Amino acid sequence: MSKAAIDINNLPYADGDFFAFEQLLSAKERDRLAEVREFLAREVKPIAVDCWNRGEFPMELIPKLAEIDLVSPVRRQGYSNLFAGILHAEVTRADTSIATFMGVHDGLFTGSIEALASQEQQDAWLPEIYSLQKIGAFGLTEPLGGSDVAGGTRTTARREGDSWILNGAKRWIGNATFADWVVIYARDLADNQVKGFLVDTGTEGYGATKIENKISLRTVQNADITLENVVVPDFFKLANANSFRDTNKVLKVTRLAVAWQAVGQQLAAFDVARRYAVERSQFGRPIASFQLVQNQLVQILGNAVSSMGMMVRLSQLEDAGEAKDEQSALAKAFTTARMRESVAMGRSLLGGNGIVTDYEMAKIFSDAEAIYSYEGTHEINTLVTGRAITGISAIV
């Protein structure tokens, strides 16, 4: 086929859904997905690379995100977990940084309130959270605590009358430079259990400093948080966050969401690589006509489809209330490993153009590294799964 005969805007399997998984959604969900895709193409894609290059978050996008109403699609809007997962993949496909912003606000922060706050607390806080009038962050990871944070949380909470006094530090906290509220997990000095607190970022003693020099998710405003005798009224202690086991209820769901991000990242790599292969000519013809290039494209697609198949089934189990922690762990480990392969092949396919953001693939390639690491490293999720299938813990 000659280059002139190729309709670049009408390629086969344009949505990359090679096994038609989206047909499992209801008609209402498919219509909603189409609406969000149009929004992402109009409002997010055109600005994504520029924001990433500058390392700045597009604050003007927040009212538009509020209008399209993406927060809490399952609990509040009644959609399936399968729809929520595919939706998250699509946001990631448009821009991983915006997907991470939503994952922090909606999944980690809002999820903490929905899962661990009392009904009275939810009634007081959720309306402004759902409408994005209040932006949230999630403070768990610490400067000296990542994979071992379950037993190694150093941030402390001390009960004093009708208040709690928080001291410590958190690191890698997305949205924290501009968030209104942040859920802080701290170890209660009285019983040594990790508990959750909703902290107003305007409270005296709270500080957030942007982390600079990142090579991944540059649009996301990650921060170091400091807490120096921060006073939190007792009402703002999450009623049902009384141990790390409670915290893990949130992480199980958000780990699933990050695995969906890995699907979206692979679809993004496929989009860019395929378009480039069809448009780019060498030796007098499109490079898509060479066997080795087609092999790379098919491998990227195969990785994405296998990852999506796993996530579809896991989301169905979540809808049925049957998903297990180890299944989320395996999904996160597997999909992010396939994602790493996919984005590397995509970057290679673009050759020298794969290392500049002009062609987007360099951004996709770099952002994948953050997805690979957050919400549990590949190694930790592997060990969680290994423990489940052997009955023996190999975590030191």
C-alpha positions in Angstrom: 0.0 0.0 0.0 1.4 3.4 -0.9 1.6 6.2 1.6 -1.0 8.2 -0.5 -3.5 5.4 -0.2 -3.5 5.5 3.7 -6.3 7.3 5.4 -4.4 8.3 8.6 -7.6 9.5 10.3 -9.5 6.3 9.6 -7.2 3.5 10.6 -8.7 0.0 11.5 -9.5 -0.6 15.2 -9.2 3.1 16.0 -10.0 2.6 19.7 -7.4 -0.2 20.1 -10.2 -2.4 21.7 -9.1 -5.4 19.6 -11.2 -7.9 21.5 -14.3 -5.6 21.8 -14.2 -5.5 25.7 -16.2 -2.3 25.6 -19.2 -4.2 24.4 -19.5 -5.6 27.9 -20.5 -2.1 29.1 -24.1 -1.0 29.1 -25.4 1.3 26.3 -25.5 4.1 28.9 -21.9 3.5 29.9 -20.7 3.4 26.3 -22.5 6.7 25.6 -20.8 8.2 28.7 -17.4 6.9 27.6 -17.9 8.5 24.2 -18.7 11.8 25.9 -15.6 11.7 28.1 -13.4 10.8 25.1 -14.7 13.8 23.2 -13.9 16.0 26.2 -10.4 14.6 26.6 -9.7 15.1 22.9 -10.9 18.7 23.1 -9.6 19.9 26.5 -6.8 17.6 27.6 -4.8 16.3 24.7 -4.0 19.7 23.1 -2.3 21.0 26.3 -0.8 17.8 27.8 2.7 17.9 26.3 3.2 21.6 26.9 2.1 21.3 30.6 4.4 18.3 31.0 7.4 20.2 29.4 6.8 23.2 31.8 6.1 21.1 34.8 3.0 23.1 35.6 -0.5 21.9 36.4 -3.3 23.5 34.3 -5.5 24.9 37.1 -7.9 26.3 34.5 -8.8 22.7 33.7 -10.3 22.0 37.1 -13.7 23.7 36.5 -13.9 21.8 33.2 -13.2 18.5 35.0 -15.9 19.5 37.5 -18.4 20.1 34.7 -17.7 16.7 33.0 -18.2 15.2 36.5 -15.8 12.3 36.8 -15.5 11.9 40.5 -16.9 8.7 42.2 -18.5 7.1 39.1 -19.3 3.9 41.0 -20.5 4.9 44.5 -22.1 8.2 43.6 -23.2 7.8 40.0 -24.0 4.1 39.9 -21.7 2.9 37.1 -20.0 -0.4 37.2 -16.4 -0.9 38.3 -15.7 -2.1 34.8 -16.8 1.2 33.4 -14.8 3.1 36.0 -11.7 1.2 35.0 -12.1 1.7 31.3 -12.8 5.4 32.0 -9.6 5.7 34.0 -7.6 4.0 31.2 -9.1 6.5 28.7 -8.1 9.5 30.9 -4.6 8.0 31.1 -4.5 7.5 27.4 -5.1 11.2 26.9 -2.6 12.3 29.7 -1.2 10.3 32.5 -0.7 13.3 34.7 -4.4 14.3 34.6 -5.3 10.7 35.3 -3.0 10.7 38.3 -4.5 14.0 39.5 -7.9 12.3 39.3 -6.6 9.1 40.8 -5.3 11.0 43.8 -8.3 13.2 44.3 -11.0 10.6 43.4 -9.4 7.3 44.2 -7.1 7.8 47.2 -8.5 10.9 48.8 -12.3 10.6 48.0 -11.9 6.8 48.4 -10.6 7.3 52.0 -13.6 9.5 52.9 -16.1 7.1 51.3 -14.6 4.0 52.9 -13.4 5.2 56.3 -15.4 8.3 57.3 -18.7 8.1 59.3 -21.9 9.0 57.6 -21.9 12.4 59.4 -18.4 13.1 58.2 -19.3 12.1 54.6 -22.4 14.3 54.6 -20.2 17.2 55.7 -17.3 16.8 53.3 -18.3 14.8 50.2 -20.5 17.4 48.4 -17.6 19.8 48.0 -15.2 16.9 47.2 -17.4 15.5 44.5 -17.8 18.9 42.8 -14.1 19.7 43.0 -14.7 22.8 45.1 -12.3 21.1 47.5 -9.3 19.4 46.0 -7.8 16.5 48.0 -4.5 14.8 48.5 -3.5 11.5 50.2 -0.6 11.5 52.7 0.7 8.0 53.3 4.3 7.7 51.9 7.1 9.2 53.9 10.7 10.3 53.3 12.0 7.1 55.0 8.9 4.9 54.4 7.5 3.6 51.2 7.1 -0.2 50.8 7.4 -0.6 54.6 5.0 2.1 55.5 2.4 -0.3 56.9 4.6 -1.1 59.9 7.0 1.8 59.6 4.9 5.0 59.7 6.8 7.6 61.5 4.3 10.4 61.4 2.6 10.5 64.8 -0.8 11.5 66.3 -1.3 12.4 69.9 -4.8 12.9 71.5 -5.0 16.0 73.5 -8.5 16.8 74.8 -10.9 17.3 71.8 -8.1 17.5 69.3 -5.2 15.5 67.8 -1.6 16.8 67.4 0.2 15.6 64.3 3.9 15.6 63.8 6.0 14.2 61.0 6.6 14.3 57.2 5.2 12.9 54.0 6.8 12.6 50.6 5.6 12.2 47.0 2.1 13.5 47.8 0.3 14.3 44.6 -1.8 17.5 44.4 -0.4 18.7 47.7 0.9 22.1 46.6 -2.6 23.3 45.8 -4.9 20.9 47.7 -7.5 22.2 50.1 -7.6 19.1 52.2 -5.2 16.1 52.7 -5.9 12.8 54.4 -2.9 12.2 56.6 -2.2 8.7 58.0 -0.3 8.8 61.3 0.6 6.4 64.1 -1.4 7.0 67.3 1.1 7.1 70.2 -1.4 5.7 72.5 -2.0 2.3 70.8 0.6 2.3 68.0 -2.1 1.9 65.3 -2.2 3.9 62.1 -5.2 6.2 61.9 -6.5 8.7 59.3 -7.1 12.4 59.7 -8.6 15.1 57.3 -6.2 18.1 57.5 -7.0 21.5 56.2 -3.9 22.6 54.4 -4.3 26.1 55.8 -3.8 24.9 59.3 -0.8 26.3 61.2 2.2 24.0 61.1 1.3 22.4 57.8 3.7 22.9 54.9 4.1 21.6 51.4 7.0 22.0 49.1 7.0 21.0 45.4 9.4 18.2 44.4 11.5 19.4 41.5 13.6 17.8 38.8 11.2 14.8 38.0 11.5 12.9 34.8 8.0 11.4 35.1 4.5 12.9 35.6 6.0 16.4 35.4 2.5 18.0 35.4 1.6 16.4 38.7 2.5 18.6 41.6 4.1 16.1 44.0 5.2 17.6 47.3 7.1 17.0 50.5 4.7 17.7 53.4 5.8 18.7 56.9 3.6 18.6 60.0 4.7 20.5 63.0 2.2 20.3 65.9 -0.7 20.5 63.5 -3.9 20.6 65.5 -6.8 18.5 64.1 -10.2 18.6 65.8 -11.5 15.2 66.8 -14.4 15.4 64.2 -11.7 15.4 61.5 -10.3 12.0 62.6 -11.8 9.5 60.2 -14.1 7.5 62.3 -13.4 4.1 60.7 -9.6 4.6 60.0 -8.2 2.9 63.1 -5.5 0.5 61.8 -3.4 0.0 58.6 -5.8 -2.8 57.8 -8.5 -0.1 57.3 -6.1 1.9 55.1 -5.5 -1.1 53.0 -9.2 -1.2 52.0 -8.5 2.0 50.1 -5.3 0.8 48.6 -6.8 -2.4 47.3 -9.2 -0.4 45.1 -6.7 2.2 44.0 -4.2 -0.5 43.1 -6.8 -1.8 40.7 -7.2 1.7 39.3 -3.4 2.0 38.7 -3.4 -1.3 36.8 -6.1 0.3 34.6 -3.7 3.2 34.1 -1.1 0.7 32.8 -3.7 -0.4 30.2 -4.3 3.3 29.2 -0.6 3.9 29.0 -0.1 1.0 26.6 -3.0 2.2 24.4 -1.4 5.6 24.3 1.9 4.0 23.1 0.0 2.0 20.5 -1.8 5.1 19.2 1.4 7.1 18.8 3.5 4.2 17.5 0.9 3.1 14.9 0.3 6.6 13.6 4.0 7.3 13.3 4.6 4.0 11.5 1.9 4.8 9.0 3.1 8.4 8.5 6.8 7.9 8.5 8.5 6.9 5.3 11.9 5.3 4.8 13.3 3.7 1.7 10.5 5.1 -0.2 7.6 3.6 1.8 5.8 3.8 5.2 7.8 2.0 7.9 4.5 0.2 8.8 5.1 -1.9 5.7 8.2 -3.5 7.2 7.8 -6.8 9.1 9.9 -5.9 12.1 7.8 -2.7 12.6 4.6 -4.6 12.4 6.0 -7.1 14.9 6.6 -4.3 17.4 3.1 -2.9 16.8 1.4 -6.2 17.3 3.5 -6.9 20.5 2.4 -3.6 21.9 -1.2 -4.3 21.1 -1.0 -7.8 22.5 0.4 -6.5 25.7 -2.4 -4.0 26.0 -5.1 -6.6 25.1 -3.8 -9.2 27.6 -3.6 -6.5 30.3 -7.1 -5.3 29.5 -8.5 -8.8 29.6 -7.1 -9.3 33.1 -8.5 -6.0 34.3 -11.9 -6.7 32.8 -12.2 -9.9 34.8 -10.9 -8.3 38.0 -13.3 -5.4 37.6 -16.1 -7.9 37.2 -15.0 -9.6 40.4 -15.0 -6.2 42.1 -18.5 -5.5 40.9 -19.5 -8.9 42.4 -17.7 -8.1 45.7 -15.4 -11.0 45.2 -12.0 -9.3 44.3 -9.1 -10.1 46.6 -6.0 -8.1 47.6 -3.7 -10.6 45.9 -5.6 -10.3 42.7 -5.2 -6.6 42.6 -1.5 -7.1 43.5 -1.0 -9.5 40.6 -2.8 -7.2 38.2 -0.7 -4.2 39.1 2.5 -6.2 38.8 1.6 -7.9 35.5 0.1 -4.9 33.7 2.9 -2.5 34.6 5.5 -5.0 33.5 3.7 -5.3 30.1 3.4 -1.5 30.0 7.2 -1.1 30.5 7.8 -3.4 27.5 5.2 -1.6 25.4 6.4 1.9 25.9 10.0 0.8 25.4 9.1 -0.7 22.0 7.1 2.4 21.1 10.0 4.6 21.9 12.4 2.4 19.9 10.0 2.4 16.9 10.2 6.2 16.8 14.0 6.1 16.8 15.5 9.5 17.6 12.1 11.1 17.5 11.2 8.9 20.5 13.4 10.9 22.9 11.8 14.3 22.3 8.3 15.1 23.6 7.4 16.7 20.2 6.2 13.3 19.2 4.6 12.5 22.6 6.2 9.1 22.9 9.0 10.4 25.2 6.4 11.7 27.6 4.5 8.3 27.5 7.8 6.4 28.0 8.8 8.6 31.0 5.4 8.6 32.7 5.3 4.8 32.7 8.1 4.7 35.2 5.9 6.4 37.8 3.1 4.0 37.2 5.5 1.1 37.6 6.5 2.3 41.0 3.5 3.8 42.8 0.6 2.0 44.5 3.0 -0.7 45.5 6.3 -1.5 43.6 6.4 -4.5 41.2 8.5 -6.4 43.8 6.1 -5.8 46.7 3.0 -6.7 44.6 4.9 -9.9 43.4 5.6 -10.9 47.0 1.9 -10.2 48.0 0.8 -12.6 45.3 3.6 -15.1 46.1 2.4 -15.2 49.7 -1.2 -15.9 48.6 -0.2 -18.9 46.4 2.3 -20.5 48.8 1.0 -19.5 52.2 4.6 -18.3 53.0 5.6 -14.7 53.3 8.9 -13.8 51.7 8.6 -10.1 52.7 11.5 -9.4 55.1 
